[in-house]
Amino acid sequence: MGRRPLSEQPPGDADRLAALGYRQELSRVLSLFDNFSVAFSYLSPMVGIYSLYTLGLGTGGPRYIWTMLVVVGCMMLVALVFGELASEYPLSGALYQYGKYNVSARYGWFIGWIYGFALLATVASVDSGAVGYITSLSNIWFKTHLDPADHLTIFAITGAIIVLSAVLNSVGAKIMGQVARFGVYVETIGTFGVFLALAIAGFHQRLGFVFSTQGVEHAKTNPLGVDFGGDWWTGAALVAILANVYIFYGFESCGDISEETVDAQRQVPRAMRTALLYGGIASFVLVLGLLLATPASGIGGVVSGGINTILATLPAWLQDFFLVMVIVAFFSCGTAVQGAGARVAYALARDGGLPFRQWIRKISPAHKTPVNAIMVGTIVPFLFLLLVLVNPSKPVHILWFDYPANVTALYALVSFATSGIYLAFFLTVCGALVARMRGWKPSGVFTLGRWGVPVTIGGALYLLLMLLNIVWPSPLTSGRALFNYGWVTLLVMIVIVGAGAVYEAIARPDRSVSAHRIEAPETGGRTL
């Protein structure tokens, strides 16, 4: 890994953009910290831990915390590959662009289709995840009686968050960066601050507790009632690791906003690595604090009652303070993901890869933002939000499998968000490996050097294994079904990829995209 001497540095932002066939349309105002903040807000330790902690604890016991090191370590390989690609191709749309240049226009378009859908599904899922915390705070402060499970309440609050995020994203990339910066401060307080507050209140467990399983591998002592047949390493751990797999991505969004970042070839790779590393540290500290603060009665009450069971030991005012922090973290995360999704839509439309391409690629003259792409990033999550109305009270038999009871179709779509992103990641890393086999030699500021091939292969193997772990269909009584709802995640992914295949076969957007693959030889890249 390394950086080229100053005498051999690639051209600056505008020159590199021109060499790749584009002109500067977006406002290049984001600093390294802004770029890092967007990615860190997307990754969001607070959103991830507050959403998935009880599932990780219930399936893997306290020892599940150590699977976090595996996920962050392996994802760092992916971040290194993406950093090299971002330095070579500092363009909006990130993964789409990497696939387009490394393999083919059609390959890149499919990555963009899958990744874009996954991002916009994530917007709806993250914003709807804030509803329970907002209603709780409202009921405490304003004595309201809002029901977080009510469909109208979910739709109204989530819709309001999506619209507010769209407004802030539309008025300038700098505003998006400021929201993300605030999110970083909040996340820091909400992770390290919770740990300190719980430590001052007094931990109830010794350090050895975090190395125990508390019997989760056995059906009789598993708080979620799942049976791993007494096997932790290849049973409970493989499921519990998903609680971390579903958190540690989002660093790639640094590349989505490359055209708005100053010195993108240098800063974007740094921001990717920093966002993942700091996200891992903050998450580990938060989970460690929660585990050590587990009541002496054991993990059963925490799994059934949630994180609030642990935070209840804190003074009421401090509980409310951290509740506000959680809400802000959800909002910052949703805003960052919406901004990234809009840039993917903009990049695809600019290359002629979407219907209504001229309208979607429009740039606001006043704010220099892809205003109509942001509108797409608002409308599509709203359509996804309608799925909250589909919530069967008992299991529904569909073809050869059962759809689980009390799981809204929106949450089922959420499971696709992670699988879709992992699929897009896997295809992108494989594309980088294909490019290397064809003779591609990275010429950006950041390169992996002789480590390029082993790092790329390592990242691809990890992504493939975790993708299979996510989508592998399991009976609804199994632990994995807590994450992928049996066959639902795999089938949703097949439907979305299939819809893309049909559209691609009929409209052939790759023909327009291929016109934007010409790279000037003097930039050090290939003539395509």
N, C-alpha and C positions, 0 to 999 in steps of 0.2 A: 504494500500500500504506500502511496506517496503523492507528493505534489510536484508539479513540474517547476524547474527553475524559472525565475522571472523572465529571463530572456526567451524562454520557450512557451510562455503563457498563451493560451488561446485568446482570441479577440474578446473585447468587452461585450456588455449586455446587448447593445443595439447591433453591433457588428455580427455577433453570433446569431441573433434573431434573423438578421437579414440573410446570413449565409444559409440558414435553414428555410428560407423562402417566405418569411413573415416580416411585417413591419410592426413597430411598437404602437399598439392601440390602447392597451390598458395602462393605468397609471402606475409607474414603478416607484412605489413609496414605502415598501415594507423593508424593515431592517432585519438583521439576523434574529433578534429577539422577537420581533413580530412574527416572523416565519416559524420560529420554534414554538411560539405561543399558540398559533393556530393548530399545529400538530398536537401539542400537548393537551390543548382543550378538547380536541377530537378524541385522543386516547383516553383522557379523563379518568384518573384513578378513582375519584370519588363516585362518579357515575357507575363505573364498572363494579367496584367493590360493593357499593350500596345495593346494586341490582343482583349480584351473583354470589355474595359472600355465603349466604345460608345454603345455597346449592353446593358450593365447594366444600363447606364444612360438613354438610349432611351426607355427602357421597364419599369424601376422603378423610374426614376427621381433621383435627388440628394439623396433622402432618401434611395436609394438602398445600400448605404455604410453600413447601420446598419445590413443588412443581412449577412455581412462579419463576424460579431460577432457570429451569429448563426452557420455559417458553421465551423468556427475555433473552437468554443466551442464544437460542437458535434464531429468534427473530432479528437479533443483531446481525447475523449473517445476511439476512434478507435486506436489512437496512444498508449494509455495506454495498450490496449489489445495486440497490436502488440509488444509492448515493453516487456511484460511478455513472449510472445511466443519466441521473439528473444533471450531473456535471457536463456530460456529453450533449444532452438534449434538454436544455433549460426552457421547456415549453409548458404552457397550460395544458392540462389533461394528463400529464405524467404517464401513468401506466399505458394508456392508449398510445401515446407518442413512442414510448419505448418499444412496444410490440410492433408498431408501424415501421419503425426504422430497422429494427433488428431482424424481423422475419418478413412480413409483407403487409400490404394495406389491409387485406382481408383479416389477417391475424390480429392486427392492431385494432381494427374496428370491433371485432368480437370481444376483445378485452375491454374496450371502452363501453360496449353495450352492457356487459355483465357488471363491470365495476360501477358504472353510472347508476344502474338499477339498484345495486346493493347500497350505494351511498344514499339514495333518496328513500329507500326503505329504512335505513338507519335514522334518517331525520324524523320520520314518523314514530319510530320505536323509542328513540331517546326522548323526544318531547312528550310523548304519552307517559313515559316513565316518571316524569316530574309531577304528574297529576296527584298522586297519593301524598306527596310532600306538601304541595300547594294547598290541597284541601285540608290537610292536618293543621298547617299553620293558620289558615283562615278560620278554622273552627276554634282554635285556641285563642287567637287574637281578637277576632270579630264576632265570636259566638255564633257563627253560621252552622248549618247542619248539612254541609256538602257531603255527598256520598261518592268516594273515589271510584266505586264500581259502576256508578250510573253512566249509561252510554252517552247521554246528552252532556253530562259534566265532563267526561273524557274528551268528547268531540270539541266542546266549547273552549276548554282550557288549552288543549293541545293545538287547536286551530289558532288561538290567539298567540301562542308562542311562535308558531310557524310564521305567521304574518309579521310579528315584531322582528323576528330574525331577518326576514326578507327585507324589511325597511332598512335595518341597520346595514345589511350587506349591500344594499343598492346605493347608499349615499357615499360610498367610497371604501376602497380597500383599507385605507388607514383606519377607518372606523371599525372595520372587521378586526384589524390588528389590535386596536385598543380594547375591544370587547374580549378578545382572546387573552391579552395581557392581564386584564382584570381577572379573567378566569384562572390564570396561572397563580396569581396572588391568593385567590380564594381556595384553589386546590391545595396550595402549600399550607394554608391555615387549617383547612379541613382534613388534612392527612397528618401532618406533624403535630398540629394543634390538638386533634383528638387523642393522639398517643400521649401527649404530655398531660392533658386533662385527666385521662383515665389513670395514668401513672400517679398523679397527685391524689386522685380519689382513692387509689389503692388497688393494685392488681390482686386477683383472687387465685391465680395459678402460678406455679413455678415454671422456670424456663423449660424444664423437661416435658411439660405439657405439649409443647409445639412439636415434639417428636413422636407423640402418641397417636394412635388411631381411634381411641375410645370405642373400639369394637364395631366400627361402621362396616367392616367387611362381613359381618354376620347379620343375617336377617333379623334375629331377635333383638339385637342392640342397635340396629340402624334407625336413626330418628325419622328417616323418610320411608321406611318400610321396604327398601330394596334389598335384594339378596345377591351378594357377590361371591357366595359359596366359600366364605372364609379367606378369599384371596385379595390381598390389598394391592400388591405390585402390578399384576396384570389384569386386575378387576377394578377395584375401587379407584386406583390412581389414574387409570386410563380415562375414567369418566370425570373424576375430580379435576383433572388437568384442564378440562374444557372451561371451567370457571375462570381460568386465566387465559386460555386461548381466545375466549370471547372478548377479552379486554385489550390485549397488547397488539394493536394495529392502529392505524391513523397517522403514524409518522410519515407515511407516503404522501399525505396531503401537503407536505412542504413542497413537493414537486408540482402539485396542482396549481400553486400560486407562484410558480417560478417567474412568470413574465411580469409580476408585480413586486418582485424582490430585487433589491439592489445587490449587484455582484452575485447573481444567482448561482453561477457555476462553482463558486467557492463556498457560499453560505448555506445553500440548500442541503448539501451532503452533511455538513456539520450540524445543522438543525435537526435532520432526521435522526442522527445518532444520539444527540443530546436529549431529544424528546423521548425516545425510547428508554434511554438509561435513567433519566430523572423520573419518568413515569414508573419504571420498575422499582426504584428506590422508594418513592412516595407510597406506592401500593404495598410494598413489603412492610414498611413502617406502620401503615394503617392496619393491615391485617394482623401484624404482630401485636399491636396494642389491643385489638379486639379479642384476640385469642387469650392473652394474658389476663384480660378483664372478664373472661367467662366466669359466670357464677359458679360457686362450689358444687351446685346441684348438677352441673354437667352441661353438655352441648344440646341436649334435647329441647330445653326451653328456649334457647337462642334460635335453633332451627325453626321452631314453630312460631316464635314471637318476633323474630327478625332482629336487626341491629339495635332497634330501639330498646330491646330488653337489656342490652348492655349499657346504652347511653342513659337509661333511666336512673343510673346511680349518680349522675351528675346533677348539679343544681338546675332548676327549671329554666332559669334565664339562659344558662349555658346550652341546654338542650335546644332552646329556641334559636339561639345564635347559630349553632351547627346546622339546624334545619334550614335556616336562610342560606348558609353556605352551600348546602346540598342543592337547593333550588337554583342558585346562581350557577353552580357547576353544570347542572343539566342544561340550563339555557345557553351557557357559553359553548358547551359541547354541540348542541343542536345547531347553533349559529355557525360554528366552524365546519360541521359536516355539510350543511346546506351550501356554504360558500364553496367548498371543495367540489360538491356535486355540480354546482352551476358552472364551474370552470371546465369540468369534463364535458358538459353539454355544449358549452361555448366552443371548445376545441373541436369536437366532432362536427358541429354545425359549420364552423369556419372552413373545415376541409370538405364540406359537402356531404357529410356522413349521416345527416338526420333529415327527416321531412321538415318543411318550413325553415330550412337552413338559413335563408337570408334574414328572416325575422329573429330567429334565436341568436344569431351571431351579432346582433345590433349592440353597439356600445353607447352608453349614455354620454352625450356631449358634455354635460355639466360635471359628471362625477367619474367618467372614464371607467365605468364598471359594466360588465355584461348584463345589463338590466333585464333583458328578456330571458336570458338563460337562468337568471335568478328567479324570474317568474315561473319558469318550468320547474325549478327547484322548490317552488311553493305549491304549484298545482298538483304535481304528481304525489307528494306526501299527503295532500288533502284527499286525493283519491284512495290512497292506501289507508287513510284514516277511517274511511267508510267501512272498512273491514271489521272495525271494532263492534259493529252491529251483529256480526255473525259470531255467536257465542252459545253453542249447544249446551243444554243442561245435563245431557247424558251422552255417552260415547255414540258416535254415528258410524255405522258400517258403510264404507265406500270401497267398492270392488273387492279387493282382497285384504284390506286393512281397516282399522278403526281410527276415526278422528277422535281425539280425547275430549272429555267433557270439561266445561268451564275454562276452555282455552280459546280466546278470541282469535279470529282469523288474522288479525293484525299481529298478534304475538307469534303466530305460526310464520308469518312473513318475516318477522324479525330474525327467526332462525336462518332464513335464507340470506339475510344481510351478512352474517358472518361467513356462511359457506360460499356465498358469491364473491366476497372479498378474498377469501383464501383461494378460490379458483382463479380469480384474476391475478393474484400474487403468483401463484404457481405457474400460470401461463407466461407471465412476464419474466420470471426468473429462467424458465425453460427457453424463452426467446433469447435471453442474454447468452445462454449456453450455446444455442444454435448459431448466434452471431459469431461467437468466439471460434466455433468449429469451422465457420466459413472464412475465418481470417480477420475478423474485426479486431482492431487494436484501439482501445480507448484512448482518446486524446484530450479529455477534459482536464480540469485543474486537479480533480481527485480521481486517482486510479488505484486499483488493487494490485497492480503489478503481477508478480509471479503467483500471488495468492488468488488471482482471479478465478481460475478453474476450480480449485478445491472449495473455495468459499461459495461459489455459485452452485456446485453440486450439493454441498451440505445444506444450503438454503432450500434447494428444490426438494431434497429428500424429506426434510422436516415438513415443508408445506404439504407434500403429498400425504405423508402419514397423518397429519392433523386434519387434512381435508377428509380423508377416509374416516377418521375418528368422529368427525362432526356429522357426516351425512349417513353413516352406516345405519341402515334401518334396524330397529330393535323393538321388541314387544313393549307395550305401554307400561308393563310392570318392571321394566329394567331401569337402571339408573340413567343410561344414555338418553332414554326417552324424555327425561326431565329437561333436556337441552334441545333435542331435535324432533320431539313428538312422533317418534316411530318413523313412518315412511314420509311424513309431511315435508320435511326439509329437502330430502332428495327429490321428491316429485315437484316441489315448487321450483327448484333449481332447473330441473329438466324442462319444465314448462317455459320458464323465462329464456333459457338458452335456445329452446326449440322455436319460440316466437321470434327470436333474433335471427335464427337460421332461415325461417320462412321469409322474413322481411328482407334479409340480405340476398336471398335467392331471387326474389321478385324485383326489388328496387336496385340491387347491385351498387350500394353506396361505396364499395371498395374502389370502383372505377374513378369516382371523384377524389377519394382519399389518395389513390396512387399518384395523382398529379402533384401531391404535396410531399413526396418522398425524395425529391431531388436535393442533394446536399453538395455544395461546392467542394471540389477536391482539395482546394487549398486550405480548408479548415481542418484537415487531418482525418476526415471521415471517409466513408466509401461513396463512390458515385453509384447511385441506385437506379 
